[in-house]
Protein backbone atom coordinates (compact mmCIF):
# COMPACT_ATOMS: atom_id res chain seq x y z
CA UNK A 1 0.00 0.00 0.00
CA UNK A 2 2.87 2.34 0.83
CA UNK A 3 4.42 1.52 -2.55
CA UNK A 4 1.21 2.49 -4.36
CA UNK A 5 0.96 5.75 -2.41
CA UNK A 6 4.59 6.55 -3.22
CA UNK A 7 4.04 5.96 -6.93
CA UNK A 8 0.98 8.22 -6.95
CA UNK A 9 2.72 11.03 -5.06
CA UNK A 10 5.83 10.75 -7.25
CA UNK A 11 3.59 10.71 -10.31
CA UNK A 12 1.97 13.96 -9.22
CA UNK A 13 5.44 15.50 -8.81
CA UNK A 14 6.58 14.49 -12.32
CA UNK A 15 3.11 15.26 -13.66
CA UNK A 16 3.61 18.87 -12.61
CA UNK A 17 6.58 19.06 -14.99
CA UNK A 18 4.54 17.52 -17.79
CA UNK A 19 1.69 19.92 -17.03
CA UNK A 20 3.97 22.94 -17.38
CA UNK A 21 5.36 21.76 -20.73
CA UNK A 22 1.86 20.79 -21.88
CA UNK A 23 0.68 24.32 -21.12
CA UNK A 24 3.58 25.75 -23.12
CA UNK A 25 2.68 23.50 -26.07
CA UNK A 26 -0.97 24.56 -25.91
CA UNK A 27 -0.07 28.25 -25.80
CA UNK A 28 1.93 27.91 -29.03
CA UNK A 29 -0.76 25.74 -30.60
CA UNK A 30 -3.45 28.30 -29.89
CA UNK A 31 -1.35 30.99 -31.58
CA UNK A 32 -0.17 29.00 -34.62
CA UNK A 33 -2.38 25.86 -34.72
CA UNK A 34 0.85 23.85 -34.85
CA UNK A 35 2.83 21.92 -32.25
CA UNK A 36 6.21 23.42 -31.40
CA UNK A 37 8.49 20.39 -31.74
CA UNK A 38 11.40 22.49 -30.43
CA UNK A 39 9.77 23.27 -27.06
CA UNK A 40 11.93 20.69 -25.30
CA UNK A 41 15.17 21.89 -26.89
CA UNK A 42 14.36 25.49 -25.98
CA UNK A 43 13.76 24.42 -22.36
CA UNK A 44 17.05 22.50 -22.37
CA UNK A 45 18.94 25.55 -23.65
CA UNK A 46 17.39 27.63 -20.86
CA UNK A 47 18.41 25.05 -18.27
CA UNK A 48 22.00 25.12 -19.53
CA UNK A 49 21.96 28.91 -19.24
CA UNK A 50 20.86 28.55 -15.60
CA UNK A 51 23.55 25.91 -14.99
CA UNK A 52 26.27 28.16 -16.40
CA UNK A 53 25.20 31.03 -14.14
CA UNK A 54 25.13 28.79 -11.06
CA UNK A 55 28.58 27.41 -11.98
CA UNK A 56 29.82 31.01 -12.20
CA UNK A 57 28.83 31.54 -8.55
CA UNK A 58 25.46 33.24 -8.98
CA UNK A 59 22.96 32.18 -6.26
CA UNK A 60 20.41 29.62 -7.39
CA UNK A 61 17.29 31.75 -7.15
CA UNK A 62 18.94 34.72 -8.86
CA UNK A 63 19.94 32.41 -11.72
CA UNK A 64 16.43 30.92 -11.70
CA UNK A 65 14.62 34.21 -12.25
CA UNK A 66 17.31 35.54 -14.61
CA UNK A 67 16.89 32.42 -16.75
CA UNK A 68 13.13 32.91 -16.87
CA UNK A 69 13.66 36.49 -18.13
CA UNK A 70 16.24 35.40 -20.71
CA UNK A 71 13.99 32.56 -21.90
CA UNK A 72 11.09 34.98 -22.30
CA UNK A 73 13.22 37.18 -24.57
CA UNK A 74 14.41 34.16 -26.58
CA UNK A 75 10.84 32.92 -27.10
CA UNK A 76 9.59 36.34 -28.22
CA UNK A 77 12.59 36.69 -30.55
CA UNK A 78 11.85 33.31 -32.15
CA UNK A 79 8.31 34.42 -32.92
CA UNK A 80 9.36 37.78 -34.33
CA UNK A 81 12.32 36.56 -36.39
CA UNK A 82 11.32 33.05 -37.50
CA UNK A 83 7.57 32.56 -37.21
CA UNK A 84 6.33 36.02 -38.22
CA UNK A 85 7.77 35.86 -41.79
CA UNK A 86 6.02 32.52 -42.47
CA UNK A 87 2.74 33.16 -40.64
CA UNK A 88 0.73 32.92 -43.88
CA UNK A 89 2.80 30.11 -45.41
CA UNK A 90 1.50 26.55 -45.98
CA UNK A 91 1.37 24.03 -43.14
CA UNK A 92 4.46 22.17 -44.29
CA UNK A 93 6.47 25.38 -44.08
CA UNK A 94 5.58 25.75 -40.41
CA UNK A 95 6.44 22.11 -39.76
CA UNK A 96 9.78 22.60 -41.49
CA UNK A 97 10.54 25.68 -39.41
CA UNK A 98 9.72 23.84 -36.16
CA UNK A 99 11.88 20.85 -37.11
CA UNK A 100 14.70 23.14 -38.18
CA UNK A 101 14.44 25.03 -34.90
CA UNK A 102 14.59 21.72 -33.01
CA UNK A 103 17.76 20.65 -34.81
CA UNK A 104 19.46 24.05 -34.62
CA UNK A 105 18.75 24.67 -30.94
CA UNK A 106 19.60 21.10 -29.94
CA UNK A 107 22.91 21.02 -31.80
CA UNK A 108 23.84 24.57 -30.77
CA UNK A 109 23.26 23.62 -27.12
CA UNK A 110 25.57 20.63 -27.43
CA UNK A 111 28.19 22.65 -29.30
CA UNK A 112 28.22 25.45 -26.73
CA UNK A 113 27.90 23.49 -23.49
CA UNK A 114 29.16 20.04 -24.49
CA UNK A 115 27.45 16.66 -24.67
CA UNK A 116 28.63 15.27 -21.33
CA UNK A 117 26.01 14.73 -18.66
CA UNK A 118 26.11 17.37 -15.93
CA UNK A 119 24.74 17.57 -12.41
CA UNK A 120 22.17 20.30 -11.89
CA UNK A 121 21.71 21.45 -8.29
CA UNK A 122 18.41 21.51 -6.45
CA UNK A 123 17.50 24.21 -3.93
CA UNK A 124 15.31 21.71 -2.06
CA UNK A 125 17.42 19.53 0.21
CA UNK A 126 16.41 17.78 3.40
CA UNK A 127 17.85 14.85 5.36
CA UNK A 128 14.47 14.08 6.91
CA UNK A 129 11.79 11.98 5.20
CA UNK A 130 8.81 14.03 4.07
CA UNK A 131 5.16 12.98 4.18
CA UNK A 132 6.11 9.71 5.83
CA UNK A 133 8.87 9.01 3.35
CA UNK A 134 6.52 9.14 0.35
CA UNK A 135 8.21 12.06 -1.35
CA UNK A 136 11.66 13.62 -1.54
CA UNK A 137 12.37 17.25 -0.77
CA UNK A 138 13.01 18.00 -4.42
CA UNK A 139 9.77 16.35 -5.56
CA UNK A 140 7.79 18.35 -3.01
CA UNK A 141 9.60 21.59 -3.79
CA UNK A 142 9.39 21.21 -7.58
CA UNK A 143 5.68 20.44 -7.31
CA UNK A 144 5.16 23.60 -5.24
CA UNK A 145 7.12 25.71 -7.75
CA UNK A 146 5.23 24.24 -10.70
CA UNK A 147 1.84 24.78 -9.05
CA UNK A 148 2.82 28.36 -8.21
CA UNK A 149 3.79 29.03 -11.83
CA UNK A 150 0.60 27.46 -13.18
CA UNK A 151 -1.48 29.48 -10.69
CA UNK A 152 0.22 32.72 -11.70
CA UNK A 153 -0.35 31.97 -15.38
CA UNK A 154 -4.03 31.26 -14.68
CA UNK A 155 -4.46 34.50 -12.75
CA UNK A 156 -2.60 36.41 -15.46
CA UNK A 157 -4.86 35.17 -18.24
CA UNK A 158 -8.08 35.47 -16.27
CA UNK A 159 -7.67 38.70 -14.34
CA UNK A 160 -5.36 41.04 -16.26
CA UNK A 161 -6.09 43.12 -19.34
CA UNK A 162 -2.91 41.98 -21.04
CA UNK A 163 -3.78 38.35 -20.39
CA UNK A 164 -7.27 38.82 -21.81
CA UNK A 165 -5.79 40.53 -24.87
CA UNK A 166 -3.42 37.60 -25.41
CA UNK A 167 -6.31 35.14 -25.16
CA UNK A 168 -8.34 37.15 -27.64
CA UNK A 169 -5.43 37.33 -30.08
CA UNK A 170 -4.95 33.57 -29.89
CA UNK A 171 -8.63 32.61 -30.23
CA UNK A 172 -9.73 35.11 -32.88
CA UNK A 173 -6.98 37.33 -34.35
CA UNK A 174 -9.29 39.07 -36.81
CA UNK A 175 -11.80 40.20 -34.20
CA UNK A 176 -8.98 41.15 -31.83
CA UNK A 177 -7.51 43.49 -34.46
CA UNK A 178 -10.90 45.13 -34.92
CA UNK A 179 -10.99 46.15 -31.25
CA UNK A 180 -7.48 47.59 -31.33
CA UNK A 181 -5.39 44.69 -29.97
CA UNK A 182 -1.89 44.47 -31.47
CA UNK A 183 -2.13 40.81 -32.36
CA UNK A 184 1.47 40.49 -33.54
CA UNK A 185 2.89 41.62 -30.23
CA UNK A 186 0.41 39.48 -28.29
CA UNK A 187 1.62 36.40 -30.16
CA UNK A 188 5.25 37.32 -29.43
CA UNK A 189 4.40 37.69 -25.75
CA UNK A 190 2.70 34.29 -25.86
CA UNK A 191 5.82 32.69 -27.30
CA UNK A 192 7.93 34.37 -24.64
CA UNK A 193 5.66 33.16 -21.86
CA UNK A 194 5.67 29.61 -23.24
CA UNK A 195 9.49 29.65 -23.34
CA UNK A 196 9.62 30.95 -19.75
CA UNK A 197 7.27 28.19 -18.54
CA UNK A 198 9.39 25.61 -20.37
CA UNK A 199 12.49 26.99 -18.66
CA UNK A 200 10.91 26.45 -15.23
CA UNK A 201 10.05 22.87 -16.17
CA UNK A 202 13.61 22.25 -17.38
CA UNK A 203 15.19 23.60 -14.20
CA UNK A 204 12.86 21.53 -12.02
CA UNK A 205 13.43 18.25 -13.87
CA UNK A 206 17.18 18.57 -14.49
CA UNK A 207 18.21 17.47 -10.95
CA UNK A 208 16.25 14.23 -11.52
CA UNK A 209 17.16 13.23 -15.09
CA UNK A 210 20.54 15.05 -15.11
CA UNK A 211 21.47 17.71 -17.63
CA UNK A 212 22.40 16.96 -21.22
CA UNK A 213 21.25 18.29 -24.61
CA UNK A 214 18.66 15.49 -25.04
CA UNK A 215 17.17 15.49 -21.53
CA UNK A 216 13.76 16.86 -22.61
CA UNK A 217 13.02 14.43 -25.47
CA UNK A 218 11.06 11.95 -23.38
CA UNK A 219 9.51 14.68 -21.26
CA UNK A 220 8.22 16.45 -24.37
CA UNK A 221 6.55 13.21 -25.47
CA UNK A 222 4.82 12.81 -22.09
CA UNK A 223 3.81 16.49 -22.17
CA UNK A 224 2.38 16.09 -25.67
CA UNK A 225 0.39 13.09 -24.46
CA UNK A 226 -0.92 15.19 -21.57
CA UNK A 227 -1.87 18.05 -23.89
CA UNK A 228 -3.76 15.68 -26.19
CA UNK A 229 -5.44 13.91 -23.28
CA UNK A 230 -6.69 17.14 -21.73
CA UNK A 231 -7.35 18.95 -25.02
CA UNK A 232 -4.73 20.55 -27.23
CA UNK A 233 -6.80 23.75 -27.41
CA UNK A 234 -7.65 23.90 -23.69
CA UNK A 235 -4.92 25.21 -21.33
CA UNK A 236 -6.66 24.03 -18.16
CA UNK A 237 -7.32 20.63 -19.71
CA UNK A 238 -3.70 20.30 -20.76
CA UNK A 239 -2.56 20.94 -17.18
CA UNK A 240 -4.94 18.28 -15.86
CA UNK A 241 -3.79 15.93 -18.62
CA UNK A 242 -0.15 16.49 -17.69
CA UNK A 243 -0.76 15.51 -14.06
CA UNK A 244 -2.81 12.50 -15.17
CA UNK A 245 -0.05 11.28 -17.48
CA UNK A 246 2.50 11.63 -14.68
CA UNK A 247 0.46 9.38 -12.39
CA UNK A 248 -0.36 6.88 -15.16
CA UNK A 249 3.29 6.69 -16.22
CA UNK A 250 4.48 5.92 -12.69
CA UNK A 251 1.78 3.33 -12.01
CA UNK A 252 2.26 1.60 -15.35
CA UNK A 253 6.05 1.63 -14.95
CA UNK A 254 5.83 0.12 -11.48
CA UNK A 255 3.08 -2.46 -11.96
CA UNK A 256 2.46 -3.09 -15.68
CA UNK A 257 5.21 -2.54 -18.26
CA UNK A 258 8.30 -1.89 -16.13
CA UNK A 259 10.60 1.10 -16.10
CA UNK A 260 12.24 0.21 -19.43
CA UNK A 261 8.97 0.51 -21.35
CA UNK A 262 7.43 3.50 -19.58
CA UNK A 263 7.73 5.63 -22.71
CA UNK A 264 5.25 3.35 -24.45
CA UNK A 265 2.60 4.62 -22.01
CA UNK A 266 2.85 8.08 -23.59
CA UNK A 267 2.66 6.59 -27.10
CA UNK A 268 -0.37 4.51 -26.13
CA UNK A 269 -2.12 7.58 -24.71
CA UNK A 270 -1.38 9.60 -27.86
CA UNK A 271 -2.70 6.88 -30.18
CA UNK A 272 -5.70 6.15 -27.97
CA UNK A 273 -6.78 9.79 -27.74
CA UNK A 274 -6.35 10.40 -31.47
CA UNK A 275 -8.43 7.30 -32.28
CA UNK A 276 -11.17 7.56 -29.64
CA UNK A 277 -11.49 11.28 -28.84
CA UNK A 278 -9.21 13.54 -30.91
CA UNK A 279 -10.41 16.69 -29.13
CA UNK A 280 -9.29 15.33 -25.74
CA UNK A 281 -11.26 15.18 -22.51
CA UNK A 282 -11.80 18.93 -22.23
CA UNK A 283 -11.13 20.15 -25.77
CA UNK A 284 -13.60 21.75 -28.13
CA UNK A 285 -15.05 19.86 -31.08
CA UNK A 286 -14.74 22.29 -34.01
CA UNK A 287 -17.19 21.79 -36.85
CA UNK A 288 -16.90 23.64 -40.15
CA UNK A 289 -19.29 23.80 -43.07
CA UNK A 290 -17.86 22.73 -46.42
Phi, psi and omega in degrees: 000319178296324178296319178296316179297321179296317180296322180292315181295316178296325177295323176295321180296311178290328178298330176297323176295314178298322180297319180295314179292323176301317178298318178298318178298317182294322180298318177290321181297320179296328182278325187241347187061029175223154178272130179279097182295340183268008182301319180294318180294323177295320177294322178296316177302317179298320180294322176295324176298316177297317180299317181295324178291319179294319178297332179280358176101004179284134179304149187306308187289333173293315177296324180300306183287328176295321179294321177300316180296315179297318180296321177301315180296318179298314180298316179295322180294322178299317180295316183290321188267328185252315186275326182300317181295340183246020186297333179255012182280166178298165183301317182297331176295316178297316179300317178298320179295317180296317179294318177298319178296320178302311183292318182293311182294317180298313181289324178295323178298314178295322181293320183282313189256351181092162184257003178284145180289135184238151175275131177249127185287157174244139177278356184252100180231137179204136177274350183263143176294141182249143180051046179071024180083009182281338187216147177275167180297322181292318179299317180292316180293317180294325176296318179297317179297315181297316178297322178296317179296314180297322178294317179296319178297318178299312180297322179298313183285332184268332192231015174234150181294321179295318178297318177296321178295321178294321177296317180296318180295326180284319184283318184212083184301322183295312179294324179297320178296324182293335179260013172093010179278132178278090189300319182302314180290328177296320178293321177297318178296323177297318176297317179298318180294320178297319178295321179294318178296318177299323178297318177299315179299317180298316181290332179280330183268338184302321178296341182268310184265355185070161191257120171205166187298345181249015190294336186264002184298307179293322180296321178297323179294316177297319180295321178296320176298319178296320179296318179292320181297315181281331183128112187294345178250015183232104182302315180296319178297322179296322178296314178298318179297322178298315178296319180297318179296322178300315180291315180298319180299313181294316180294317179293320179294327183275326190238351186238293189257345183089163184292332183290335185247019182298329182296335178294338177298316179297317179297319179295320178296315180300311181295317181298317180294316182296328181278315188271313184214082185301334180279354181081178183291326185238009182280166179269141173269112183265124179245135180232144181272131181241000000 
